């Protein structure tokens, strides 16, 4: 089966506090980078999977993101850069 | 000063084990998504900062990534999608 590659971005919902991001922003100020207006830390999951088609790969990635990668109570997710990976393999 | 927006992707170096990614891959199999060849979990840091120019923003983001966002012993980072944010503000 062909191989597909994708990235799933998981980010905290805007209404959810991000203490790690706030701590990083404070530390950036001490480093001399003080003009940061916003800093939020999310996850970037790089996946390579086999599927019979691009749509099949997308369906599996959506299931994975909904059920495993993101906590829908506090996180959003977005699928990016889904493409065949066989050409480079 | 104009506002810029960017994303810093922080990923584990290829030689570094990713136990969280492996656990996710195993859990995906139990969910019926068993054809995953590779799954690595990194960080995606969304930043908005003020700078006098695009180059100034890039320099600050590079400092931030090198010194604060990534641990260079085990992680790589890449700057993505650096662009002015004022048009939408």
Backbone of each chain as ProteinMPNN parsed JSONL, in Angstrom:
{"seq_chain_A": "XXXXXXXXXXXXXXXXXXXXXXXXXXXXXXXXXXXXXXXXXXXXXXXXXXXXXXXXXXXXXXXXXXXXXXXXXXXXXXXXXXXXXXXXX", "coords_chain_A": {"N_chain_A": [[0.855, -1.202, 0.0], [0.439, 2.279, -0.663], [2.478, 4.851, 0.863], [1.748, 7.464, 3.107], [2.263, 10.792, 4.274], [1.922, 13.05, 6.951], [1.065, 15.927, 8.962], [-0.166, 16.514, 12.147], [-1.495, 19.141, 13.851], [-1.855, 20.047, 17.135], [-3.531, 22.141, 19.216], [-4.017, 24.186, 22.116], [-7.307, 25.146, 23.026], [-8.501, 28.496, 22.499], [-9.641, 29.541, 24.843], [-8.444, 28.251, 26.893], [-6.073, 28.271, 29.487], [-2.484, 28.61, 29.203], [-0.04, 27.677, 30.899], [2.638, 26.844, 30.552], [3.361, 28.15, 28.221], [3.097, 30.815, 29.105], [5.101, 30.917, 31.046], [7.298, 30.56, 29.418], [7.167, 32.872, 27.908], [7.674, 34.786, 29.887], [10.295, 34.06, 30.543], [11.509, 34.642, 28.139], [11.491, 37.398, 28.166], [13.455, 37.908, 30.098], [15.575, 37.126, 28.628], [15.895, 39.132, 26.888], [14.12, 39.345, 24.829], [11.458, 40.958, 24.587], [9.142, 41.817, 23.405], [7.044, 40.117, 22.925], [3.8, 39.319, 22.127], [2.128, 37.223, 22.293], [2.216, 33.796, 23.058], [1.92, 30.486, 22.514], [1.948, 27.084, 23.296], [1.805, 24.195, 21.477], [1.196, 20.852, 20.159], [2.981, 19.071, 17.648], [2.419, 16.538, 15.565], [4.077, 14.236, 13.725], [3.303, 12.045, 11.199], [3.59, 8.948, 9.512], [1.883, 6.847, 7.424], [0.453, 3.839, 6.042], [-1.953, 3.554, 3.478], [-4.836, 2.875, 1.397], [-5.538, 4.925, -0.258], [-5.434, 8.54, -0.708], [-7.674, 9.649, 0.477], [-8.38, 7.59, 2.169], [-6.21, 7.614, 3.899], [-6.589, 10.131, 5.008], [-9.002, 9.741, 6.391], [-8.217, 7.875, 8.35], [-6.356, 9.387, 9.742], [-7.952, 11.411, 10.718], [-9.598, 10.01, 12.481], [-7.668, 9.129, 14.307], [-6.72, 11.609, 15.284], [-8.988, 12.726, 16.458], [-9.597, 10.851, 18.441], [-7.298, 10.18, 19.813], [-4.972, 11.834, 19.628], [-5.698, 14.467, 20.267], [-7.251, 16.121, 23.027], [-10.503, 16.691, 23.112], [-11.87, 18.339, 24.841], [-10.232, 20.393, 25.681], [-8.595, 20.954, 23.559], [-7.906, 21.811, 20.11], [-7.543, 20.401, 16.818], [-5.655, 20.199, 13.752], [-5.264, 19.064, 10.466], [-2.425, 18.856, 8.459], [-0.524, 19.242, 5.451], [-0.889, 16.705, 4.24], [0.261, 14.172, 2.235], [1.479, 12.046, -0.453], [4.144, 9.839, 0.372], [5.795, 8.163, -0.877], [7.396, 8.797, -3.085], [9.725, 9.906, -2.107], [10.728, 7.913, -0.607]], "CA_chain_A": [[0.0, 0.0, 0.0], [1.268, 3.494, -0.68], [2.772, 5.495, 2.143], [1.387, 8.883, 3.17], [2.91, 11.53, 5.355], [1.091, 14.196, 7.336], [1.335, 16.536, 10.257], [-1.357, 16.927, 12.894], [-1.19, 20.185, 14.822], [-2.791, 20.044, 18.258], [-3.318, 23.392, 19.97], [-4.988, 24.458, 23.178], [-8.378, 26.067, 22.654], [-8.153, 29.857, 22.93], [-10.122, 29.862, 26.191], [-7.707, 27.458, 27.882], [-4.797, 28.872, 29.882], [-1.286, 27.885, 28.798], [0.992, 28.089, 31.859], [3.983, 26.632, 30.006], [3.586, 29.264, 27.296], [3.3, 32.043, 29.881], [6.426, 30.824, 31.665], [8.274, 30.761, 28.345], [7.128, 34.291, 27.562], [8.379, 35.504, 30.953], [11.721, 33.762, 30.4], [11.978, 35.355, 26.951], [11.754, 38.777, 28.606], [14.756, 37.924, 30.775], [16.583, 36.892, 27.579], [15.956, 40.348, 26.079], [13.062, 39.329, 23.814], [10.377, 41.396, 25.476], [7.999, 42.332, 22.652], [6.15, 39.007, 22.557], [2.409, 39.595, 22.476], [1.371, 35.985, 22.448], [3.044, 32.605, 22.869], [1.127, 29.314, 22.915], [2.674, 25.87, 22.959], [0.969, 23.055, 21.091], [1.931, 19.667, 19.724], [3.039, 18.792, 16.215], [2.614, 15.093, 15.449], [4.452, 13.826, 12.368], [2.837, 10.667, 11.023], [3.661, 8.266, 8.215], [1.054, 5.636, 7.487], [0.041, 3.209, 4.794], [-3.395, 3.549, 3.233], [-5.066, 2.545, -0.015], [-5.717, 6.164, -1.015], [-5.279, 9.765, 0.076], [-8.875, 9.796, 1.299], [-8.29, 6.595, 3.232], [-5.229, 8.118, 4.864], [-7.205, 11.244, 5.729], [-10.005, 9.201, 7.321], [-7.518, 7.277, 9.489], [-5.721, 10.458, 10.516], [-9.01, 12.124, 11.442], [-9.966, 9.15, 13.616], [-6.537, 9.183, 15.239], [-6.638, 12.925, 15.906], [-10.167, 12.9, 17.293], [-9.707, 9.903, 19.549], [-6.051, 9.846, 20.493], [-3.948, 12.885, 19.689], [-6.207, 15.688, 20.908], [-8.309, 16.044, 24.027], [-11.432, 17.679, 22.545], [-12.37, 19.27, 25.863], [-9.362, 21.568, 25.803], [-7.7, 21.127, 22.405], [-8.294, 21.699, 18.71], [-6.48, 19.834, 15.984], [-5.748, 20.493, 12.321], [-4.447, 18.179, 9.631], [-1.64, 19.668, 7.525], [0.522, 18.635, 4.62], [-1.095, 15.293, 3.912], [0.756, 13.946, 0.88], [2.142, 10.752, -0.632], [5.539, 9.871, 0.81], [6.539, 7.104, -1.569], [8.355, 9.35, -4.038], [10.999, 10.18, -1.442], [11.149, 6.767, 0.22]], "C_chain_A": [[0.881, 1.24, 0.0], [1.386, 4.126, 0.712], [2.38, 6.966, 2.061], [2.024, 9.507, 4.402], [2.021, 12.726, 5.695], [1.563, 14.753, 8.66], [-0.009, 16.892, 10.896], [-0.912, 17.957, 13.934], [-2.265, 20.18, 15.898], [-2.519, 21.29, 19.087], [-4.379, 23.519, 21.042], [-6.074, 25.38, 22.641], [-8.062, 27.454, 23.209], [-8.576, 30.181, 24.362], [-9.341, 29.138, 27.285], [-6.373, 28.131, 28.19], [-3.628, 27.984, 29.46], [-0.139, 28.296, 29.716], [2.407, 27.908, 31.316], [4.33, 27.757, 29.031], [3.846, 30.571, 28.033], [4.678, 32.067, 30.532], [7.51, 31.085, 30.621], [8.33, 32.232, 27.954], [7.869, 35.123, 28.616], [9.888, 35.29, 30.833], [12.304, 34.492, 29.192], [12.294, 36.813, 27.302], [13.114, 38.888, 29.264], [15.894, 37.712, 29.786], [16.726, 38.131, 26.69], [14.924, 40.392, 24.962], [11.76, 39.665, 24.535], [9.111, 41.796, 24.737], [7.052, 41.229, 22.197], [4.739, 39.315, 23.054], [1.659, 38.319, 22.839], [2.328, 34.82, 22.219], [2.25, 31.417, 23.406], [1.865, 28.074, 22.425], [1.696, 24.743, 22.662], [1.836, 21.875, 20.697], [1.899, 19.578, 18.206], [3.368, 17.315, 16.072], [2.882, 14.759, 13.983], [4.109, 12.353, 12.211], [3.153, 10.186, 9.611], [2.838, 7.002, 8.326], [0.712, 5.128, 6.101], [-1.471, 3.256, 4.683], [-3.605, 3.279, 1.755], [-5.246, 3.795, -0.867], [-5.503, 7.354, -0.092], [-6.486, 9.949, 0.993], [-8.883, 8.792, 2.448], [-7.321, 7.043, 4.322], [-5.844, 9.238, 5.693], [-8.198, 10.734, 6.767], [-9.323, 8.602, 8.556], [-6.896, 8.35, 10.379], [-6.768, 11.246, 11.306], [-9.467, 11.328, 12.664], [-8.914, 9.242, 14.72], [-6.512, 10.514, 16.005], [-7.78, 13.135, 16.887], [-10.101, 12.073, 18.565], [-8.447, 9.787, 20.39], [-5.125, 11.055, 20.68], [-4.428, 14.119, 20.442], [-7.231, 15.329, 21.976], [-9.338, 17.103, 23.649], [-12.006, 18.651, 23.571], [-11.53, 20.54, 25.885], [-8.541, 21.85, 24.551], [-8.434, 21.086, 21.071], [-7.182, 20.991, 17.954], [-6.731, 20.204, 14.53], [-4.794, 19.58, 11.582], [-3.75, 19.032, 8.578], [-0.774, 18.781, 6.658], [0.361, 17.145, 4.429], [-0.7, 15.07, 2.461], [1.393, 12.565, 0.78], [3.618, 10.867, -0.249], [6.396, 8.91, 0.008], [7.627, 7.643, -2.483], [9.731, 9.535, -3.4], [11.549, 8.956, -0.734], [12.24, 5.963, -0.495]], "O_chain_A": [[1.955, 1.241, 0.602], [0.534, 3.959, 1.585], [2.651, 7.632, 1.062], [2.281, 8.849, 5.411], [1.436, 13.339, 4.802], [2.351, 14.136, 9.377], [-0.873, 17.495, 10.259], [-0.065, 17.678, 14.782], [-3.453, 20.296, 15.596], [-1.415, 21.476, 19.598], [-5.496, 23.024, 20.894], [-5.782, 26.3, 21.877], [-7.433, 27.579, 24.26], [-7.943, 31.004, 25.024], [-9.556, 29.387, 28.472], [-5.634, 28.515, 27.282], [-3.763, 26.764, 29.37], [0.654, 29.168, 29.359], [3.283, 28.729, 31.589], [5.456, 28.253, 29.019], [4.714, 31.348, 27.635], [5.34, 33.103, 30.567], [8.511, 31.745, 30.902], [9.405, 32.774, 27.698], [8.602, 36.051, 28.277], [10.667, 36.228, 31.001], [13.461, 34.913, 29.218], [13.256, 37.385, 26.791], [13.848, 39.846, 29.023], [17.039, 38.069, 30.062], [17.599, 38.165, 25.823], [14.858, 41.373, 24.222], [11.057, 38.782, 25.027], [8.098, 42.087, 25.373], [6.342, 41.383, 21.204], [4.519, 39.539, 24.244], [0.686, 38.341, 23.593], [3.148, 34.851, 21.302], [1.945, 31.347, 24.597], [2.342, 28.022, 21.291], [0.865, 24.388, 23.498], [3.053, 21.893, 20.877], [0.919, 19.959, 17.566], [4.468, 16.884, 16.418], [2.033, 14.969, 13.117], [4.564, 11.513, 12.988], [3.002, 10.928, 8.641], [3.064, 6.18, 9.214], [0.684, 5.88, 5.126], [-2.186, 3.03, 5.659], [-2.685, 3.429, 0.95], [-5.115, 3.724, -2.089], [-5.404, 7.211, 1.126], [-6.341, 10.354, 2.147], [-9.331, 9.097, 3.553], [-7.582, 6.872, 5.513], [-5.658, 9.304, 6.908], [-8.236, 11.233, 7.892], [-9.79, 8.795, 9.678], [-6.906, 8.241, 11.605], [-6.506, 11.693, 12.423], [-9.695, 11.888, 13.737], [-9.231, 9.408, 15.897], [-6.31, 10.537, 17.219], [-7.588, 13.645, 17.991], [-10.498, 12.532, 19.637], [-8.502, 9.352, 21.54], [-4.569, 11.264, 21.758], [-3.658, 14.745, 21.17], [-7.978, 14.36, 21.842], [-9.089, 18.293, 23.839], [-12.57, 19.68, 23.199], [-12.056, 21.635, 26.085], [-7.861, 22.874, 24.479], [-9.453, 20.41, 20.928], [-6.029, 20.979, 18.385], [-7.86, 20.483, 14.127], [-3.664, 19.352, 12.014], [-4.387, 19.83, 7.889], [-0.344, 17.705, 7.076], [1.34, 16.399, 4.45], [-1.254, 15.697, 1.558], [1.795, 11.982, 1.786], [4.258, 11.883, -0.522], [7.61, 8.856, 0.203], [8.672, 7.011, -2.641], [10.761, 9.351, -4.047], [12.703, 8.95, -0.305], [12.721, 4.964, 0.04]]}, "seq_chain_B": "XXXXXXXXXXXXXXXXXXXXXXXXXXXXXXXXXXXXXXXXXXXXXXXXXXXXXXXXXXXXXXXXXXXXXXXXXXXXXXXXXXXXXXXXX", "coords_chain_B": {"N_chain_B": [[5.272, 49.536, 16.778], [5.405, 47.15, 14.12], [3.508, 44.081, 14.048], [4.414, 40.678, 14.111], [3.928, 37.299, 13.103], [4.543, 33.913, 13.8], [5.548, 30.449, 13.518], [7.209, 28.116, 15.47], [8.639, 25.082, 15.028], [9.434, 22.391, 16.999], [11.294, 19.554, 17.113], [12.103, 16.194, 18.082], [15.449, 15.053, 17.724], [16.378, 12.773, 15.108], [17.795, 10.568, 16.127], [16.971, 10.293, 18.702], [15.008, 8.614, 21.069], [11.41, 8.324, 21.166], [9.3, 7.924, 23.422], [6.643, 8.66, 24.052], [5.52, 8.988, 21.547], [5.777, 6.369, 20.591], [4.071, 5.03, 22.361], [1.677, 6.179, 21.616], [1.464, 5.257, 19.023], [1.171, 2.52, 19.506], [-1.287, 2.565, 20.833], [-2.88, 3.482, 18.773], [-2.999, 1.264, 17.127], [-4.666, -0.399, 18.635], [-6.951, 1.0, 18.251], [-7.607, 0.446, 15.741], [-6.186, 1.609, 13.741], [-3.679, 0.594, 12.179], [-1.61, 0.738, 10.397], [0.484, 2.484, 10.741], [3.625, 3.762, 10.098], [5.408, 5.411, 11.242], [5.605, 7.675, 13.922], [5.987, 10.646, 15.452], [6.248, 12.883, 18.119], [6.271, 16.296, 18.416], [6.835, 19.782, 19.334], [4.784, 22.618, 18.691], [5.156, 25.913, 18.523], [3.361, 28.779, 18.714], [3.855, 32.09, 17.941], [3.469, 35.56, 18.521], [4.955, 38.573, 17.911], [6.305, 41.888, 18.42], [8.325, 43.778, 16.234], [10.892, 45.722, 14.578], [11.252, 45.117, 11.943], [10.9, 42.5, 9.435], [13.238, 41.018, 9.356], [14.279, 41.666, 11.831], [12.382, 40.501, 13.488], [12.805, 37.844, 12.796], [15.411, 37.442, 13.751], [15.018, 37.708, 16.517], [13.316, 35.559, 16.978], [14.936, 33.449, 16.302], [16.887, 33.576, 18.279], [15.301, 33.08, 20.519], [14.382, 30.474, 19.927], [16.744, 28.99, 19.848], [17.737, 29.311, 22.447], [15.712, 28.902, 24.258], [13.29, 27.585, 23.452], [13.966, 25.131, 22.248], [15.83, 22.229, 23.191], [18.999, 21.903, 22.426], [20.541, 19.613, 22.583], [18.95, 17.382, 22.252], [16.986, 18.13, 20.499], [15.754, 19.484, 17.375], [14.985, 22.586, 15.703], [12.686, 24.509, 13.709], [11.873, 27.381, 11.882], [8.778, 28.597, 10.854], [6.439, 30.006, 8.529], [6.742, 32.783, 9.057], [5.424, 35.946, 9.185], [3.931, 39.206, 8.54], [1.527, 40.335, 10.913], [-0.219, 42.346, 11.167], [-2.153, 43.057, 9.283], [-4.397, 41.538, 9.736], [-5.046, 42.218, 12.261]], "CA_chain_B": [[6.055, 48.608, 15.944], [4.534, 46.151, 13.497], [3.376, 42.78, 14.701], [4.717, 39.532, 13.258], [3.41, 36.024, 13.594], [5.36, 32.807, 13.292], [5.448, 29.169, 14.207], [8.472, 27.398, 15.638], [8.432, 23.644, 15.206], [10.529, 21.76, 17.738], [11.14, 18.106, 16.977], [13.206, 15.392, 18.601], [16.402, 14.603, 16.717], [16.031, 11.408, 14.668], [18.453, 9.524, 16.923], [16.436, 10.297, 20.066], [13.78, 7.825, 21.209], [10.205, 9.095, 21.47], [8.401, 6.954, 24.077], [5.249, 9.093, 23.949], [5.103, 8.658, 20.186], [5.626, 4.913, 20.494], [2.862, 4.657, 23.095], [0.552, 6.615, 20.79], [1.394, 4.336, 17.891], [0.599, 1.264, 20.012], [-2.705, 2.81, 21.111], [-3.552, 3.613, 17.481], [-3.258, -0.091, 16.683], [-5.856, -0.881, 19.351], [-8.087, 1.766, 17.727], [-7.863, -0.033, 14.385], [-5.291, 2.284, 12.794], [-2.502, -0.236, 12.458], [-0.618, 0.842, 9.328], [1.365, 3.631, 10.976], [5.029, 3.402, 9.999], [6.25, 6.339, 11.989], [4.822, 8.695, 14.618], [6.881, 11.374, 16.353], [5.536, 14.019, 18.697], [7.086, 17.47, 18.687], [6.105, 20.948, 19.812], [4.527, 23.706, 17.746], [5.016, 27.119, 19.325], [2.807, 29.904, 17.952], [4.36, 33.312, 18.567], [3.246, 36.877, 17.925], [5.842, 39.529, 18.557], [6.562, 43.163, 17.766], [9.712, 43.999, 15.833], [10.933, 46.843, 13.636], [11.258, 44.596, 10.577], [10.805, 41.041, 9.341], [14.536, 40.465, 9.741], [14.387, 41.815, 13.281], [11.54, 39.466, 14.085], [13.467, 36.549, 12.596], [16.558, 37.356, 14.657], [14.528, 37.456, 17.873], [12.753, 34.209, 17.034], [16.052, 32.492, 16.281], [17.455, 33.609, 19.636], [14.317, 32.418, 21.38], [14.334, 29.043, 19.635], [18.028, 28.402, 20.23], [18.06, 29.395, 23.861], [14.593, 28.695, 25.172], [12.238, 26.661, 23.014], [14.502, 23.805, 21.948], [17.017, 21.74, 23.862], [19.79, 21.506, 21.256], [21.142, 18.289, 22.753], [18.043, 16.325, 21.769], [15.925, 18.641, 19.625], [15.948, 20.443, 16.291], [13.834, 23.498, 15.547], [12.553, 25.15, 12.399], [10.986, 28.542, 11.887], [7.823, 28.473, 9.743], [5.309, 30.931, 8.405], [6.96, 34.111, 9.626], [4.74, 36.917, 8.33], [3.304, 40.307, 9.275], [0.216, 39.968, 11.438], [-1.009, 43.571, 11.373], [-3.263, 43.163, 8.335], [-5.592, 40.9, 10.285], [-5.269, 42.652, 13.651]], "C_chain_B": [[5.115, 47.574, 15.336], [4.595, 44.798, 14.202], [3.67, 41.673, 13.682], [4.237, 38.258, 13.939], [4.279, 34.916, 13.004], [5.063, 31.542, 14.064], [6.842, 28.572, 14.29], [8.132, 25.936, 15.895], [9.646, 23.06, 15.895], [10.316, 20.262, 17.677], [12.337, 17.396, 17.586], [14.149, 15.035, 17.461], [16.103, 13.151, 16.36], [16.639, 10.311, 15.534], [17.875, 9.399, 18.331], [15.127, 9.508, 20.098], [12.607, 8.731, 21.588], [9.186, 8.154, 22.114], [6.926, 7.356, 23.977], [4.701, 8.776, 22.558], [4.883, 7.167, 20.009], [4.352, 4.439, 21.2], [1.617, 5.031, 22.286], [0.364, 5.671, 19.612], [0.775, 3.003, 18.326], [-0.902, 1.431, 20.264], [-3.492, 2.93, 19.815], [-3.888, 2.234, 16.925], [-4.51, -0.653, 17.343], [-7.124, -0.177, 18.874], [-8.423, 1.32, 16.3], [-7.018, 0.652, 13.324], [-3.919, 1.637, 12.958], [-1.375, -0.046, 11.449], [0.304, 2.051, 9.505], [2.814, 3.165, 10.973], [5.897, 4.235, 10.934], [5.331, 7.348, 12.661], [5.741, 9.357, 15.636], [6.148, 12.612, 16.836], [6.521, 15.142, 19.002], [6.229, 18.603, 19.232], [5.915, 21.945, 18.674], [4.252, 24.951, 18.578], [4.55, 28.266, 18.431], [3.192, 31.189, 18.67], [3.864, 34.53, 17.806], [4.142, 37.854, 18.658], [6.008, 40.791, 17.731], [8.04, 43.264, 17.426], [9.713, 45.114, 14.797], [10.924, 46.373, 12.184], [11.119, 43.08, 10.61], [12.12, 40.398, 9.771], [14.751, 40.558, 11.249], [13.571, 40.742, 13.999], [12.21, 38.104, 13.972], [14.628, 36.379, 13.573], [16.094, 37.054, 16.084], [14.0, 36.032, 18.013], [13.854, 33.157, 17.027], [16.724, 32.413, 17.653], [16.58, 32.806, 20.592], [14.341, 30.902, 21.185], [15.589, 28.341, 20.111], [18.187, 28.293, 21.737], [16.947, 28.911, 24.772], [13.644, 27.581, 24.727], [12.763, 25.246, 22.79], [15.686, 23.492, 22.848], [17.925, 21.177, 22.774], [20.458, 20.145, 21.383], [20.249, 17.208, 22.131], [17.033, 16.821, 20.74], [16.461, 19.523, 18.495], [14.771, 21.407, 16.293], [13.852, 24.082, 14.145], [11.533, 26.268, 12.511], [10.1, 28.452, 10.646], [6.876, 29.656, 9.722], [5.518, 32.249, 9.122], [6.355, 35.135, 8.676], [4.165, 38.044, 9.168], [1.903, 39.918, 9.72], [-0.714, 41.173, 11.508], [-2.235, 43.637, 10.472], [-4.552, 42.593, 8.917], [-5.951, 41.449, 11.655], [-6.38, 43.707, 13.712]], "O_chain_B": [[4.139, 47.17, 15.968], [5.58, 44.438, 14.847], [3.225, 41.736, 12.536], [4.156, 38.163, 15.164], [4.692, 34.985, 11.847], [4.418, 31.559, 15.112], [7.568, 28.527, 13.297], [7.431, 25.601, 16.85], [10.77, 23.22, 15.418], [9.291, 19.752, 18.129], [13.447, 17.928, 17.603], [13.7, 14.745, 16.352], [15.632, 12.385, 17.201], [16.058, 9.233, 15.661], [18.251, 8.492, 19.074], [14.25, 9.709, 19.258], [12.782, 9.761, 22.239], [8.303, 7.641, 21.428], [6.057, 6.496, 23.833], [3.556, 8.348, 22.416], [3.926, 6.744, 19.361], [3.645, 3.561, 20.703], [0.63, 4.295, 22.272], [-0.762, 5.331, 19.25], [-0.043, 2.428, 17.607], [-1.691, 0.541, 19.946], [-4.652, 2.522, 19.758], [-4.943, 2.05, 16.318], [-5.322, -1.308, 16.688], [-8.232, -0.681, 19.063], [-9.413, 1.77, 15.723], [-7.115, 0.322, 12.142], [-3.104, 2.075, 13.771], [-0.295, -0.61, 11.621], [0.839, 2.576, 8.528], [3.192, 2.283, 11.744], [6.974, 3.812, 11.355], [4.38, 7.827, 12.043], [6.217, 8.709, 16.568], [5.503, 13.307, 16.051], [7.481, 14.957, 19.751], [5.054, 18.415, 19.551], [6.778, 22.093, 17.808], [3.231, 25.033, 19.261], [5.255, 28.672, 17.508], [2.899, 31.363, 19.853], [3.843, 34.527, 16.575], [4.094, 37.953, 19.885], [5.872, 40.775, 16.508], [8.9, 42.887, 18.222], [8.679, 45.424, 14.206], [10.619, 47.157, 11.286], [11.209, 42.456, 11.668], [12.131, 39.376, 10.456], [15.326, 39.661, 11.865], [14.017, 40.157, 14.986], [12.194, 37.31, 14.912], [14.809, 35.308, 14.153], [16.703, 36.24, 16.779], [14.209, 35.379, 19.035], [13.729, 32.108, 17.66], [17.081, 31.333, 18.125], [17.059, 31.973, 21.361], [14.324, 30.142, 22.154], [15.534, 27.258, 20.692], [18.71, 27.3, 22.244], [17.194, 28.549, 25.923], [13.244, 26.739, 25.531], [12.08, 24.272, 23.107], [16.449, 24.382, 23.221], [17.661, 20.095, 22.25], [20.899, 19.58, 20.382], [20.744, 16.24, 21.554], [16.297, 16.018, 20.165], [17.474, 20.207, 18.641], [13.698, 21.097, 16.812], [14.89, 24.14, 13.486], [10.484, 26.126, 13.141], [10.589, 28.257, 9.534], [6.553, 30.233, 10.761], [4.59, 32.783, 9.729], [6.722, 35.192, 7.502], [3.934, 37.876, 10.365], [1.176, 39.249, 8.985], [-1.881, 41.03, 11.873], [-3.252, 44.214, 10.857], [-5.647, 43.084, 8.641], [-7.039, 41.18, 12.164], [-6.711, 44.193, 14.794]]}, "name": "protein", "num_of_chains": 2, "seq": "XXXXXXXXXXXXXXXXXXXXXXXXXXXXXXXXXXXXXXXXXXXXXXXXXXXXXXXXXXXXXXXXXXXXXXXXXXXXXXXXXXXXXXXXXXXXXXXXXXXXXXXXXXXXXXXXXXXXXXXXXXXXXXXXXXXXXXXXXXXXXXXXXXXXXXXXXXXXXXXXXXXXXXXXXXXXXXXXXX"}
